Amino acid sequence: MPGITLKNIPDTLYQRLVDIARQHHRSLTKEILFALERHVQQPSHDKTELLQRIRAVRDRYPPNISETDVDSWRLAGHDFGRYQSACLLAVANPLCG
């Protein structure tokens, strides 16, 4: 199996990787491999497809939703999740309209 040597890793990044590896009960090497695999396997989204998905979520809610509305719904116990919150807040973005 091929190997990679990393040089000039910033101290803060190195320490963060060590901390995360410890939290996940992995070696530093396994944690770095896990992070690389996760990053490489993430699907790239076509911008047109992403806008369609944003509009689909946005269309399920009333028009002119503000960040205050989303915050009040969240305080009332509604969990939107990161993706859905971003879609809701995209209402105000003219590029998504």
Secondary structure, 3 states (H helix, E strand, C coil): CCCCCCCCCCHHHHHHHHHHHHHCCCCHHHHHHHHHHHHHHCCCCCHHHHHHHHHHHHCCCCCCCCHHHHHHHHHCCCCCHHHHHHHHHHHHCHHHC
